[in-house]
Each structure stands twice: as C-alpha cells, then as structure tokens.
Amino acid sequence: MLFDLGLTGVGLLVVLSMAFGMVAQFFARARTPWMWMIAAIGWFIGGLVASEVVWGAMTVDEIQPIVDGLAFDESLLGGLVVGVPVAIVAWFAAGGHSTDRRIGV
C-alpha cells in the first residue's frame, strides 16, 4: 500500500478537523473546554483512515476528487463516521451539561 498524502492534503484535513471541532464545541457546550480538540482529533483520524487505508488503493480514475493524495469525499465520510461518535462520547464523559452554572439554568 502506497501512502501519497502531501502537505496540501494534510493541511486540508487539518482545516476540516478544526472546523468540525469548533462546531462540536459550540453545539455541545460541554463542561470541558477541550471538546473542540477531542472532536477534531476524532475527525482527523477518521478522515485519514478512510482516505489512506479504506480507499487508499483506488486510483484517480476510480474516485474523485483527490487533493494532493487526499481522497476528499471519502475523508469527509470517514471523519463524519468517527468524529461524531467521538464527540458524543466526549460530551457524555464530560457530564453532558452546559458550561453555564447559574442557579436555575
């Protein structure tokens, strides 16, 4: 198996992961301020595995688009499949409550 992921592909995957992490942090409002990092790491690992392991043997003719070795659509699917469950588990592990600790909220 040949891993041909370039810097542009890695950079795009990092940007997508960070965006998902920020969205997860905003919507989850978990007790931990690290929710964005946990969700982003889950998305990154899922996207990397999907792009380079699951669909890594396919060629440019078989899958589109490929951005500097990153199978873009497949990495989005892998990030979603791994990132969302990781974010949900992290939310429950953090207590699943809002960071707003005022009485009556």
Gaussian input, Z-matrix of N, CA and C with variables (Angstrom, degrees):
# hf/3-21g

backbone

0 1
 N
 C     1     B1
 C     2     B2     1     A1
 N     3     B3     2     A2     1     D1
 C     4     B4     3     A3     2     D2
 C     5     B5     4     A4     3     D3
 N     6     B6     5     A5     4     D4
 C     7     B7     6     A6     5     D5
 C     8     B8     7     A7     6     D6
 N     9     B9     8     A8     7     D7
 C    10    B10     9     A9     8     D8
 C    11    B11    10    A10     9     D9
 N    12    B12    11    A11    10    D10
 C    13    B13    12    A12    11    D11
 C    14    B14    13    A13    12    D12
 N    15    B15    14    A14    13    D13
 C    16    B16    15    A15    14    D14
 C    17    B17    16    A16    15    D15
 N    18    B18    17    A17    16    D16
 C    19    B19    18    A18    17    D17
 C    20    B20    19    A19    18    D18
 N    21    B21    20    A20    19    D19
 C    22    B22    21    A21    20    D20
 C    23    B23    22    A22    21    D21
 N    24    B24    23    A23    22    D22
 C    25    B25    24    A24    23    D23
 C    26    B26    25    A25    24    D24
 N    27    B27    26    A26    25    D25
 C    28    B28    27    A27    26    D26
 C    29    B29    28    A28    27    D27
 N    30    B30    29    A29    28    D28
 C    31    B31    30    A30    29    D29
 C    32    B32    31    A31    30    D30
 N    33    B33    32    A32    31    D31
 C    34    B34    33    A33    32    D32
 C    35    B35    34    A34    33    D33
 N    36    B36    35    A35    34    D34
 C    37    B37    36    A36    35    D35
 C    38    B38    37    A37    36    D36
 N    39    B39    38    A38    37    D37
 C    40    B40    39    A39    38    D38
 C    41    B41    40    A40    39    D39
 N    42    B42    41    A41    40    D40
 C    43    B43    42    A42    41    D41
 C    44    B44    43    A43    42    D42
 N    45    B45    44    A44    43    D43
 C    46    B46    45    A45    44    D44
 C    47    B47    46    A46    45    D45
 N    48    B48    47    A47    46    D46
 C    49    B49    48    A48    47    D47
 C    50    B50    49    A49    48    D48
 N    51    B51    50    A50    49    D49
 C    52    B52    51    A51    50    D50
 C    53    B53    52    A52    51    D51
 N    54    B54    53    A53    52    D52
 C    55    B55    54    A54    53    D53
 C    56    B56    55    A55    54    D54
 N    57    B57    56    A56    55    D55
 C    58    B58    57    A57    56    D56
 C    59    B59    58    A58    57    D57
 N    60    B60    59    A59    58    D58
 C    61    B61    60    A60    59    D59
 C    62    B62    61    A61    60    D60
 N    63    B63    62    A62    61    D61
 C    64    B64    63    A63    62    D62
 C    65    B65    64    A64    63    D63
 N    66    B66    65    A65    64    D64
 C    67    B67    66    A66    65    D65
 C    68    B68    67    A67    66    D66
 N    69    B69    68    A68    67    D67
 C    70    B70    69    A69    68    D68
 C    71    B71    70    A70    69    D69
 N    72    B72    71    A71    70    D70
 C    73    B73    72    A72    71    D71
 C    74    B74    73    A73    72    D72
 N    75    B75    74    A74    73    D73
 C    76    B76    75    A75    74    D74
 C    77    B77    76    A76    75    D75
 N    78    B78    77    A77    76    D76
 C    79    B79    78    A78    77    D77
 C    80    B80    79    A79    78    D78
 N    81    B81    80    A80    79    D79
 C    82    B82    81    A81    80    D80
 C    83    B83    82    A82    81    D81
 N    84    B84    83    A83    82    D82
 C    85    B85    84    A84    83    D83
 C    86    B86    85    A85    84    D84
 N    87    B87    86    A86    85    D85
 C    88    B88    87    A87    86    D86
 C    89    B89    88    A88    87    D87
 N    90    B90    89    A89    88    D88
 C    91    B91    90    A90    89    D89
 C    92    B92    91    A91    90    D90
 N    93    B93    92    A92    91    D91
 C    94    B94    93    A93    92    D92
 C    95    B95    94    A94    93    D93
 N    96    B96    95    A95    94    D94
 C    97    B97    96    A96    95    D95
 C    98    B98    97    A97    96    D96
 N    99    B99    98    A98    97    D97
 C   100   B100    99    A99    98    D98
 C   101   B101   100   A100    99    D99
 N   102   B102   101   A101   100   D100
 C   103   B103   102   A102   101   D101
 C   104   B104   103   A103   102   D102
 N   105   B105   104   A104   103   D103
 C   106   B106   105   A105   104   D104
 C   107   B107   106   A106   105   D105
 N   108   B108   107   A107   106   D106
 C   109   B109   108   A108   107   D107
 C   110   B110   109   A109   108   D108
 N   111   B111   110   A110   109   D109
 C   112   B112   111   A111   110   D110
 C   113   B113   112   A112   111   D111
 N   114   B114   113   A113   112   D112
 C   115   B115   114   A114   113   D113
 C   116   B116   115   A115   114   D114
 N   117   B117   116   A116   115   D115
 C   118   B118   117   A117   116   D116
 C   119   B119   118   A118   117   D117
 N   120   B120   119   A119   118   D118
 C   121   B121   120   A120   119   D119
 C   122   B122   121   A121   120   D120
 N   123   B123   122   A122   121   D121
 C   124   B124   123   A123   122   D122
 C   125   B125   124   A124   123   D123
 N   126   B126   125   A125   124   D124
 C   127   B127   126   A126   125   D125
 C   128   B128   127   A127   126   D126
 N   129   B129   128   A128   127   D127
 C   130   B130   129   A129   128   D128
 C   131   B131   130   A130   129   D129
 N   132   B132   131   A131   130   D130
 C   133   B133   132   A132   131   D131
 C   134   B134   133   A133   132   D132
 N   135   B135   134   A134   133   D133
 C   136   B136   135   A135   134   D134
 C   137   B137   136   A136   135   D135
 N   138   B138   137   A137   136   D136
 C   139   B139   138   A138   137   D137
 C   140   B140   139   A139   138   D138
 N   141   B141   140   A140   139   D139
 C   142   B142   141   A141   140   D140
 C   143   B143   142   A142   141   D141
 N   144   B144   143   A143   142   D142
 C   145   B145   144   A144   143   D143
 C   146   B146   145   A145   144   D144
 N   147   B147   146   A146   145   D145
 C   148   B148   147   A147   146   D146
 C   149   B149   148   A148   147   D147
 N   150   B150   149   A149   148   D148
 C   151   B151   150   A150   149   D149
 C   152   B152   151   A151   150   D150
 N   153   B153   152   A152   151   D151
 C   154   B154   153   A153   152   D152
 C   155   B155   154   A154   153   D153
 N   156   B156   155   A155   154   D154
 C   157   B157   156   A156   155   D155
 C   158   B158   157   A157   156   D156
 N   159   B159   158   A158   157   D157
 C   160   B160   159   A159   158   D158
 C   161   B161   160   A160   159   D159
 N   162   B162   161   A161   160   D160
 C   163   B163   162   A162   161   D161
 C   164   B164   163   A163   162   D162
 N   165   B165   164   A164   163   D163
 C   166   B166   165   A165   164   D164
 C   167   B167   166   A166   165   D165
 N   168   B168   167   A167   166   D166
 C   169   B169   168   A168   167   D167
 C   170   B170   169   A169   168   D168
 N   171   B171   170   A170   169   D169
 C   172   B172   171   A171   170   D170
 C   173   B173   172   A172   171   D171
 N   174   B174   173   A173   172   D172
 C   175   B175   174   A174   173   D173
 C   176   B176   175   A175   174   D174
 N   177   B177   176   A176   175   D175
 C   178   B178   177   A177   176   D176
 C   179   B179   178   A178   177   D177
 N   180   B180   179   A179   178   D178
 C   181   B181   180   A180   179   D179
 C   182   B182   181   A181   180   D180
 N   183   B183   182   A182   181   D181
 C   184   B184   183   A183   182   D182
 C   185   B185   184   A184   183   D183
 N   186   B186   185   A185   184   D184
 C   187   B187   186   A186   185   D185
 C   188   B188   187   A187   186   D186
 N   189   B189   188   A188   187   D187
 C   190   B190   189   A189   188   D188
 C   191   B191   190   A190   189   D189
 N   192   B192   191   A191   190   D190
 C   193   B193   192   A192   191   D191
 C   194   B194   193   A193   192   D192
 N   195   B195   194   A194   193   D193
 C   196   B196   195   A195   194   D194
 C   197   B197   196   A196   195   D195
 N   198   B198   197   A197   196   D196
 C   199   B199   198   A198   197   D197
 C   200   B200   199   A199   198   D198
 N   201   B201   200   A200   199   D199
 C   202   B202   201   A201   200   D200
 C   203   B203   202   A202   201   D201
 N   204   B204   203   A203   202   D202
 C   205   B205   204   A204   203   D203
 C   206   B206   205   A205   204   D204
 N   207   B207   206   A206   205   D205
 C   208   B208   207   A207   206   D206
 C   209   B209   208   A208   207   D207
 N   210   B210   209   A209   208   D208
 C   211   B211   210   A210   209   D209
 C   212   B212   211   A211   210   D210
 N   213   B213   212   A212   211   D211
 C   214   B214   213   A213   212   D212
 C   215   B215   214   A214   213   D213
 N   216   B216   215   A215   214   D214
 C   217   B217   216   A216   215   D215
 C   218   B218   217   A217   216   D216
 N   219   B219   218   A218   217   D217
 C   220   B220   219   A219   218   D218
 C   221   B221   220   A220   219   D219
 N   222   B222   221   A221   220   D220
 C   223   B223   222   A222   221   D221
 C   224   B224   223   A223   222   D222
 N   225   B225   224   A224   223   D223
 C   226   B226   225   A225   224   D224
 C   227   B227   226   A226   225   D225
 N   228   B228   227   A227   226   D226
 C   229   B229   228   A228   227   D227
 C   230   B230   229   A229   228   D228
 N   231   B231   230   A230   229   D229
 C   232   B232   231   A231   230   D230
 C   233   B233   232   A232   231   D231
 N   234   B234   233   A233   232   D232
 C   235   B235   234   A234   233   D233
 C   236   B236   235   A235   234   D234
 N   237   B237   236   A236   235   D235
 C   238   B238   237   A237   236   D236
 C   239   B239   238   A238   237   D237
 N   240   B240   239   A239   238   D238
 C   241   B241   240   A240   239   D239
 C   242   B242   241   A241   240   D240
 N   243   B243   242   A242   241   D241
 C   244   B244   243   A243   242   D242
 C   245   B245   244   A244   243   D243
 N   246   B246   245   A245   244   D244
 C   247   B247   246   A246   245   D245
 C   248   B248   247   A247   246   D246
 N   249   B249   248   A248   247   D247
 C   250   B250   249   A249   248   D248
 C   251   B251   250   A250   249   D249
 N   252   B252   251   A251   250   D250
 C   253   B253   252   A252   251   D251
 C   254   B254   253   A253   252   D252
 N   255   B255   254   A254   253   D253
 C   256   B256   255   A255   254   D254
 C   257   B257   256   A256   255   D255
 N   258   B258   257   A257   256   D256
 C   259   B259   258   A258   257   D257
 C   260   B260   259   A259   258   D258
 N   261   B261   260   A260   259   D259
 C   262   B262   261   A261   260   D260
 C   263   B263   262   A262   261   D261
 N   264   B264   263   A263   262   D262
 C   265   B265   264   A264   263   D263
 C   266   B266   265   A265   264   D264
 N   267   B267   266   A266   265   D265
 C   268   B268   267   A267   266   D266
 C   269   B269   268   A268   267   D267
 N   270   B270   269   A269   268   D268
 C   271   B271   270   A270   269   D269
 C   272   B272   271   A271   270   D270
 N   273   B273   272   A272   271   D271
 C   274   B274   273   A273   272   D272
 C   275   B275   274   A274   273   D273
 N   276   B276   275   A275   274   D274
 C   277   B277   276   A276   275   D275
 C   278   B278   277   A277   276   D276
 N   279   B279   278   A278   277   D277
 C   280   B280   279   A279   278   D278
 C   281   B281   280   A280   279   D279
 N   282   B282   281   A281   280   D280
 C   283   B283   282   A282   281   D281
 C   284   B284   283   A283   282   D282
 N   285   B285   284   A284   283   D283
 C   286   B286   285   A285   284   D284
 C   287   B287   286   A286   285   D285
 N   288   B288   287   A287   286   D286
 C   289   B289   288   A288   287   D287
 C   290   B290   289   A289   288   D288
 N   291   B291   290   A290   289   D289
 C   292   B292   291   A291   290   D290
 C   293   B293   292   A292   291   D291
 N   294   B294   293   A293   292   D292
 C   295   B295   294   A294   293   D293
 C   296   B296   295   A295   294   D294
 N   297   B297   296   A296   295   D295
 C   298   B298   297   A297   296   D296
 C   299   B299   298   A298   297   D297
 N   300   B300   299   A299   298   D298
 C   301   B301   300   A300   299   D299
 C   302   B302   301   A301   300   D300
 N   303   B303   302   A302   301   D301
 C   304   B304   303   A303   302   D302
 C   305   B305   304   A304   303   D303
 N   306   B306   305   A305   304   D304
 C   307   B307   306   A306   305   D305
 C   308   B308   307   A307   306   D306
 N   309   B309   308   A308   307   D307
 C   310   B310   309   A309   308   D308
 C   311   B311   310   A310   309   D309
 N   312   B312   311   A311   310   D310
 C   313   B313   312   A312   311   D311
 C   314   B314   313   A313   312   D312

   B1=1.4507
   B2=1.5289
   B3=1.3077
   B4=1.4535
   B5=1.5286
   B6=1.3284
   B7=1.4595
   B8=1.5178
   B9=1.3078
   B10=1.4651
   B11=1.5207
   B12=1.3143
   B13=1.4579
   B14=1.5213
   B15=1.3320
   B16=1.4519
   B17=1.5192
   B18=1.3206
   B19=1.4618
   B20=1.5264
   B21=1.3121
   B22=1.4555
   B23=1.5242
   B24=1.3207
   B25=1.4618
   B26=1.5151
   B27=1.3313
   B28=1.4624
   B29=1.5258
   B30=1.3199
   B31=1.4638
   B32=1.5224
   B33=1.3268
   B34=1.4561
   B35=1.5284
   B36=1.3191
   B37=1.4598
   B38=1.5243
   B39=1.3221
   B40=1.4689
   B41=1.5276
   B42=1.3194
   B43=1.4710
   B44=1.5256
   B45=1.3213
   B46=1.4677
   B47=1.5222
   B48=1.3246
   B49=1.4669
   B50=1.5178
   B51=1.3165
   B52=1.4647
   B53=1.5250
   B54=1.3237
   B55=1.4636
   B56=1.5236
   B57=1.3290
   B58=1.4613
   B59=1.5211
   B60=1.3216
   B61=1.4646
   B62=1.5163
   B63=1.3164
   B64=1.4645
   B65=1.5270
   B66=1.3177
   B67=1.4667
   B68=1.5305
   B69=1.3246
   B70=1.4680
   B71=1.5199
   B72=1.3260
   B73=1.4671
   B74=1.5243
   B75=1.3058
   B76=1.4628
   B77=1.5301
   B78=1.3209
   B79=1.4541
   B80=1.5220
   B81=1.3215
   B82=1.4626
   B83=1.5205
   B84=1.3188
   B85=1.4686
   B86=1.5208
   B87=1.3191
   B88=1.4649
   B89=1.5214
   B90=1.3199
   B91=1.4594
   B92=1.5192
   B93=1.2933
   B94=1.4563
   B95=1.5273
   B96=1.3222
   B97=1.4643
   B98=1.5319
   B99=1.3184
   B100=1.4636
   B101=1.5167
   B102=1.3037
   B103=1.4661
   B104=1.5260
   B105=1.3166
   B106=1.4608
   B107=1.5223
   B108=1.3396
   B109=1.4606
   B110=1.5290
   B111=1.3158
   B112=1.4594
   B113=1.5275
   B114=1.3302
   B115=1.4601
   B116=1.5303
   B117=1.3174
   B118=1.4713
   B119=1.5253
   B120=1.3243
   B121=1.4706
   B122=1.5251
   B123=1.3409
   B124=1.4603
   B125=1.5141
   B126=1.3393
   B127=1.4654
   B128=1.5285
   B129=1.3280
   B130=1.4647
   B131=1.5236
   B132=1.3232
   B133=1.4649
   B134=1.5288
   B135=1.3213
   B136=1.4625
   B137=1.5186
   B138=1.3271
   B139=1.4558
   B140=1.5139
   B141=1.3232
   B142=1.4645
   B143=1.5184
   B144=1.3122
   B145=1.4712
   B146=1.5274
   B147=1.3131
   B148=1.4691
   B149=1.5236
   B150=1.3211
   B151=1.4583
   B152=1.5301
   B153=1.3093
   B154=1.4589
   B155=1.5272
   B156=1.3275
   B157=1.4644
   B158=1.5291
   B159=1.3259
   B160=1.4587
   B161=1.5285
   B162=1.3339
   B163=1.4617
   B164=1.5252
   B165=1.3216
   B166=1.4615
   B167=1.5145
   B168=1.3155
   B169=1.4619
   B170=1.5266
   B171=1.3209
   B172=1.4618
   B173=1.5254
   B174=1.3006
   B175=1.4571
   B176=1.5193
   B177=1.3180
   B178=1.4674
   B179=1.5185
   B180=1.3160
   B181=1.4610
   B182=1.5216
   B183=1.3294
   B184=1.4602
   B185=1.5300
   B186=1.3270
   B187=1.4625
   B188=1.5206
   B189=1.2944
   B190=1.4594
   B191=1.5129
   B192=1.2442
   B193=1.4633
   B194=1.5313
   B195=1.3105
   B196=1.4597
   B197=1.5213
   B198=1.3221
   B199=1.4620
   B200=1.5213
   B201=1.3171
   B202=1.4659
   B203=1.5313
   B204=1.3221
   B205=1.4561
   B206=1.5144
   B207=1.3277
   B208=1.4577
   B209=1.5273
   B210=1.3366
   B211=1.4601
   B212=1.5314
   B213=1.3279
   B214=1.4652
   B215=1.5270
   B216=1.3192
   B217=1.4697
   B218=1.5215
   B219=1.3205
   B220=1.4553
   B221=1.5213
   B222=1.3335
   B223=1.4645
   B224=1.5263
   B225=1.3410
   B226=1.4623
   B227=1.5265
   B228=1.3161
   B229=1.4634
   B230=1.5297
   B231=1.3233
   B232=1.4651
   B233=1.5157
   B234=1.3266
   B235=1.4579
   B236=1.5034
   B237=1.3149
   B238=1.4584
   B239=1.5253
   B240=1.3215
   B241=1.4647
   B242=1.5283
   B243=1.3144
   B244=1.4678
   B245=1.5316
   B246=1.3205
   B247=1.4577
   B248=1.5121
   B249=1.3216
   B250=1.4688
   B251=1.5337
   B252=1.3360
   B253=1.4694
   B254=1.5287
   B255=1.3191
   B256=1.4651
   B257=1.5237
   B258=1.3268
   B259=1.4660
   B260=1.5290
   B261=1.3183
   B262=1.4681
   B263=1.5214
   B264=1.3275
   B265=1.4667
   B266=1.5241
   B267=1.3183
   B268=1.4644
   B269=1.5229
   B270=1.3234
   B271=1.4639
   B272=1.5291
   B273=1.3319
   B274=1.4598
   B275=1.5276
   B276=1.3279
   B277=1.4664
   B278=1.5295
   B279=1.3268
   B280=1.4629
   B281=1.5228
   B282=1.2852
   B283=1.4595
   B284=1.5105
   B285=1.3022
   B286=1.4546
   B287=1.5073
   B288=1.3207
   B289=1.4574
   B290=1.5202
   B291=1.2959
   B292=1.4552
   B293=1.5212
   B294=1.3239
   B295=1.4574
   B296=1.5193
   B297=1.3156
   B298=1.4565
   B299=1.5240
   B300=1.3295
   B301=1.4637
   B302=1.5241
   B303=1.3200
   B304=1.4743
   B305=1.5228
   B306=1.3018
   B307=1.4654
   B308=1.5227
   B309=1.3168
   B310=1.4556
   B311=1.5100
   B312=1.3202
   B313=1.4550
   B314=1.4905
   A1=108.45
   A2=116.07
   A3=122.17
   A4=109.59
   A5=115.95
   A6=120.86
   A7=107.82
   A8=116.81
   A9=121.13
   A10=112.51
   A11=116.89
   A12=120.97
   A13=109.59
   A14=116.43
   A15=121.86
   A16=112.21
   A17=115.88
   A18=121.16
   A19=112.92
   A20=117.05
   A21=119.79
   A22=110.63
   A23=117.19
   A24=121.34
   A25=112.18
   A26=116.90
   A27=120.83
   A28=110.16
   A29=116.80
   A30=121.03
   A31=111.89
   A32=117.05
   A33=120.96
   A34=110.78
   A35=117.07
   A36=120.81
   A37=111.46
   A38=117.36
   A39=121.01
   A40=110.61
   A41=117.65
   A42=121.33
   A43=110.39
   A44=117.50
   A45=120.75
   A46=110.89
   A47=116.97
   A48=121.60
   A49=110.90
   A50=117.15
   A51=120.91
   A52=111.15
   A53=116.94
   A54=119.98
   A55=110.81
   A56=116.72
   A57=119.75
   A58=110.93
   A59=117.04
   A60=120.26
   A61=112.46
   A62=117.48
   A63=120.67
   A64=111.70
   A65=116.45
   A66=120.07
   A67=109.84
   A68=117.05
   A69=120.84
   A70=110.94
   A71=117.61
   A72=120.97
   A73=110.55
   A74=117.01
   A75=121.03
   A76=111.58
   A77=116.78
   A78=119.68
   A79=113.51
   A80=118.47
   A81=120.71
   A82=111.94
   A83=117.49
   A84=121.81
   A85=111.39
   A86=115.53
   A87=121.56
   A88=110.50
   A89=115.91
   A90=120.79
   A91=112.10
   A92=117.31
   A93=119.93
   A94=111.38
   A95=117.30
   A96=119.05
   A97=112.07
   A98=116.75
   A99=121.60
   A100=113.31
   A101=117.20
   A102=120.81
   A103=111.42
   A104=117.18
   A105=120.58
   A106=111.20
   A107=116.75
   A108=120.54
   A109=111.16
   A110=116.84
   A111=121.24
   A112=110.04
   A113=116.94
   A114=121.27
   A115=111.37
   A116=117.28
   A117=120.89
   A118=111.42
   A119=117.04
   A120=120.25
   A121=110.00
   A122=117.23
   A123=120.31
   A124=112.03
   A125=116.42
   A126=120.67
   A127=110.32
   A128=117.30
   A129=120.99
   A130=110.85
   A131=117.16
   A132=120.46
   A133=110.64
   A134=117.16
   A135=120.16
   A136=112.81
   A137=116.71
   A138=120.53
   A139=113.15
   A140=116.06
   A141=120.24
   A142=111.18
   A143=116.80
   A144=120.39
   A145=110.51
   A146=117.47
   A147=120.13
   A148=111.21
   A149=116.71
   A150=120.20
   A151=113.05
   A152=116.25
   A153=119.61
   A154=114.96
   A155=117.90
   A156=119.03
   A157=110.73
   A158=116.70
   A159=119.77
   A160=111.00
   A161=116.65
   A162=120.26
   A163=111.95
   A164=118.00
   A165=121.90
   A166=115.31
   A167=118.24
   A168=120.85
   A169=112.71
   A170=118.18
   A171=120.34
   A172=111.06
   A173=115.80
   A174=121.47
   A175=110.44
   A176=115.33
   A177=121.84
   A178=110.65
   A179=117.80
   A180=121.23
   A181=112.02
   A182=117.75
   A183=121.12
   A184=113.39
   A185=117.68
   A186=120.55
   A187=109.91
   A188=115.98
   A189=122.85
   A190=108.08
   A191=124.67
   A192=127.14
   A193=111.46
   A194=114.89
   A195=121.92
   A196=106.69
   A197=116.61
   A198=122.57
   A199=108.21
   A200=116.81
   A201=123.46
   A202=111.76
   A203=115.80
   A204=121.49
   A205=114.46
   A206=118.46
   A207=122.22
   A208=109.11
   A209=116.69
   A210=120.83
   A211=106.27
   A212=116.20
   A213=122.32
   A214=113.10
   A215=117.87
   A216=120.66
   A217=111.51
   A218=116.42
   A219=120.69
   A220=111.53
   A221=116.84
   A222=119.39
   A223=111.03
   A224=117.24
   A225=120.13
   A226=110.63
   A227=116.53
   A228=120.90
   A229=110.89
   A230=116.91
   A231=120.39
   A232=112.18
   A233=116.31
   A234=119.69
   A235=112.34
   A236=116.34
   A237=121.10
   A238=111.02
   A239=116.88
   A240=121.41
   A241=111.53
   A242=118.06
   A243=120.90
   A244=111.21
   A245=117.91
   A246=121.66
   A247=114.78
   A248=117.81
   A249=120.48
   A250=111.62
   A251=119.58
   A252=117.99
   A253=113.46
   A254=117.61
   A255=120.25
   A256=110.22
   A257=117.43
   A258=120.93
   A259=111.34
   A260=117.29
   A261=120.60
   A262=110.85
   A263=117.42
   A264=120.90
   A265=110.60
   A266=117.57
   A267=120.81
   A268=111.14
   A269=117.01
   A270=121.07
   A271=110.58
   A272=116.09
   A273=119.52
   A274=111.60
   A275=117.12
   A276=120.50
   A277=111.49
   A278=116.63
   A279=120.86
   A280=112.09
   A281=117.47
   A282=120.79
   A283=113.11
   A284=117.58
   A285=121.33
   A286=114.91
   A287=116.81
   A288=120.34
   A289=110.70
   A290=115.00
   A291=121.88
   A292=110.89
   A293=116.81
   A294=120.89
   A295=111.31
   A296=117.34
   A297=122.10
   A298=109.08
   A299=117.59
   A300=121.52
   A301=113.14
   A302=117.24
   A303=119.35
   A304=108.98
   A305=115.46
   A306=121.19
   A307=108.51
   A308=115.14
   A309=120.18
   A310=114.23
   A311=118.14
   A312=120.11
   A313=109.56
   D1=133.63
   D2=-177.23
   D3=-107.41
   D4=122.78
   D5=176.30
   D6=-97.12
   D7=114.33
   D8=-175.34
   D9=-120.42
   D10=31.36
   D11=-177.83
   D12=-75.75
   D13=122.89
   D14=-179.24
   D15=-94.87
   D16=-179.85
   D17=-177.97
   D18=-64.59
   D19=-35.85
   D20=178.17
   D21=-66.33
   D22=-41.62
   D23=177.53
   D24=-63.85
   D25=-43.44
   D26=177.73
   D27=-64.84
   D28=-42.69
   D29=178.98
   D30=-61.32
   D31=-42.33
   D32=178.25
   D33=-64.25
   D34=-40.50
   D35=178.14
   D36=-66.39
   D37=-37.57
   D38=176.80
   D39=-65.27
   D40=-43.18
   D41=179.44
   D42=-63.28
   D43=-44.21
   D44=177.90
   D45=-63.06
   D46=-40.21
   D47=179.62
   D48=-64.59
   D49=-44.61
   D50=179.53
   D51=-64.88
   D52=-39.39
   D53=177.99
   D54=-62.91
   D55=-43.46
   D56=177.19
   D57=-63.99
   D58=-39.91
   D59=178.49
   D60=-62.50
   D61=-40.56
   D62=178.36
   D63=-67.01
   D64=-39.50
   D65=177.01
   D66=-64.72
   D67=-42.65
   D68=178.35
   D69=-62.73
   D70=-41.64
   D71=178.77
   D72=-63.57
   D73=-41.17
   D74=-178.23
   D75=-67.01
   D76=-46.83
   D77=-175.19
   D78=-80.78
   D79=-32.12
   D80=-176.12
   D81=-77.21
   D82=-37.39
   D83=-177.22
   D84=47.81
   D85=48.73
   D86=-178.37
   D87=-76.54
   D88=167.91
   D89=179.09
   D90=-68.13
   D91=-27.57
   D92=-177.82
   D93=-86.65
   D94=135.04
   D95=175.26
   D96=-77.17
   D97=-3.01
   D98=-177.84
   D99=-97.33
   D100=10.79
   D101=-179.62
   D102=-57.27
   D103=-40.96
   D104=-179.04
   D105=-61.79
   D106=-38.92
   D107=-178.87
   D108=-70.22
   D109=-41.99
   D110=179.98
   D111=-63.15
   D112=-46.90
   D113=179.71
   D114=-65.26
   D115=-39.10
   D116=179.69
   D117=-65.93
   D118=-40.05
   D119=178.42
   D120=-65.74
   D121=-40.96
   D122=176.42
   D123=-60.27
   D124=-44.39
   D125=179.09
   D126=-64.08
   D127=-43.80
   D128=-178.06
   D129=-61.81
   D130=-47.23
   D131=-179.09
   D132=-63.95
   D133=-44.33
   D134=178.12
   D135=-62.00
   D136=-43.30
   D137=178.91
   D138=-66.95
   D139=-38.84
   D140=179.28
   D141=-67.53
   D142=-45.30
   D143=179.72
   D144=-64.21
   D145=-43.09
   D146=179.81
   D147=-63.42
   D148=-44.12
   D149=-176.82
   D150=-72.04
   D151=-42.95
   D152=-170.58
   D153=-100.30
   D154=-19.60
   D155=-177.91
   D156=-110.70
   D157=-55.08
   D158=-174.95
   D159=-67.61
   D160=-51.15
   D161=-179.41
   D162=-109.07
   D163=20.12
   D164=-175.37
   D165=-68.44
   D166=-24.28
   D167=-176.59
   D168=-86.46
   D169=-7.23
   D170=-178.43
   D171=-78.72
   D172=156.78
   D173=-177.64
   D174=-100.72
   D175=175.65
   D176=179.31
   D177=-61.59
   D178=-32.84
   D179=-179.94
   D180=-70.67
   D181=-26.89
   D182=-176.13
   D183=-88.16
   D184=-34.15
   D185=179.09
   D186=-131.36
   D187=146.89
   D188=178.55
   D189=-140.18
   D190=153.60
   D191=-16.40
   D192=-84.07
   D193=154.99
   D194=174.96
   D195=-118.66
   D196=123.06
   D197=-179.01
   D198=-112.20
   D199=103.51
   D200=179.11
   D201=50.15
   D202=45.81
   D203=177.54
   D204=91.10
   D205=-9.05
   D206=179.80
   D207=-93.08
   D208=118.55
   D209=174.08
   D210=-74.10
   D211=97.95
   D212=-166.85
   D213=-59.96
   D214=-55.54
   D215=-177.24
   D216=-62.33
   D217=-39.91
   D218=-179.51
   D219=-68.99
   D220=-34.34
   D221=177.66
   D222=-69.98
   D223=-33.18
   D224=174.46
   D225=-63.92
   D226=-43.56
   D227=178.87
   D228=-63.96
   D229=-45.95
   D230=179.19
   D231=-63.53
   D232=-40.14
   D233=177.44
   D234=-63.57
   D235=-39.57
   D236=178.88
   D237=-67.86
   D238=-44.01
   D239=-177.23
   D240=-65.77
   D241=-34.59
   D242=-179.52
   D243=-95.99
   D244=-40.79
   D245=-174.48
   D246=-65.37
   D247=-42.03
   D248=-178.52
   D249=-65.82
   D250=-48.27
   D251=176.60
   D252=-62.25
   D253=-36.85
   D254=177.15
   D255=-62.74
   D256=-43.17
   D257=178.93
   D258=-64.79
   D259=-39.36
   D260=179.09
   D261=-66.64
   D262=-44.71
   D263=178.22
   D264=-63.12
   D265=-41.20
   D266=178.52
   D267=-64.55
   D268=-37.13
   D269=178.90
   D270=-64.37
   D271=-45.45
   D272=178.40
   D273=-67.58
   D274=-37.69
   D275=179.53
   D276=-66.30
   D277=-30.17
   D278=179.47
   D279=-82.08
   D280=-2.40
   D281=178.78
   D282=109.05
   D283=-16.00
   D284=177.18
   D285=63.64
   D286=27.15
   D287=-178.18
   D288=-116.23
   D289=163.64
   D290=177.49
   D291=-71.28
   D292=154.56
   D293=176.34
   D294=-78.09
   D295=-11.31
   D296=178.80
   D297=-79.18
   D298=112.53
   D299=-173.32
   D300=-106.86
   D301=24.09
   D302=177.49
   D303=-70.29
   D304=152.12
   D305=179.57
   D306=-68.53
   D307=133.28
   D308=176.65
   D309=87.40
   D310=5.26
   D311=-179.73
   D312=-103.10

